[in-house]
Amino acid sequence: MNQLEVFKSQEADRWFERNRESLKPKDDVIVWLLDTYGLLNEKSSVLEVGASNGYRLARLHEKYACRCVAVEPSQKAVEDGKKSFPFLEFYPTTAEEMDFSEEFDLIIVNSVFHWIDRKNLFKVVANIDKALKEGGALVIGDFQLPVLLKNPYHHVQEEVYTYKQPYKEMFLSSGLYLELASFCYNHDTKEFKEINLANLFCVSLLRKQELYLRQDKVL
């Protein structure tokens, strides 16, 4: 099986089972960042890619009464989310396979990019960009190291890797996104101290907007 099939068929469910006790609605760095920039209200639409059971979306809905949509490949996570948070909309699919005809005000992609098979990476970027409104916000949380690292993923027997790199640059280099903020913290302790390359995790807030300066030809 390729990397996508491994996560769809088994590891997405296993990850949920390993972490389900901590997947409760609560404020975290992403919620704090959205609060600080005042990005949401009752008219906002939010899409989270890799939302698990929708715990973070549930917190955003509690605070802002916004419409929240979850993309998640784990059947167990989706079942738990539908039972626990019936006000959320769930799509049991992946970042590679999602295809929305509508556009959202905010897209959250947290701890997803480092699992994406490299042959699907640009497809995922395109799917996310397609689903985000012009002027909308994109939150990327991941191991956004200044170097490129490829590590074997030890939770499965198959040949699967995680990839650490500055994912925000894929969007910023297009000239269609503006970086508003980036916060880095210790992934293991969730604290803003004792940060090094081994545990560096960054949450970046980008806004989708054209950055080109128009230069009319002078005759």
Beta strands, then each sheet from edge to edge (+ up, - down):
strand 1: 45-49
strand 2: 67-71
strand 3: 89-91
strand 4: 104-110
strand 5: 132-142
strand 6: 149-152
strand 7: 161-164
strand 8: 177-186
strand 9: 200-208
sheet 1: 3+ 2+ 1+ 4+ 5+ 9- 8+
sheet 2: 6+ 7-
end
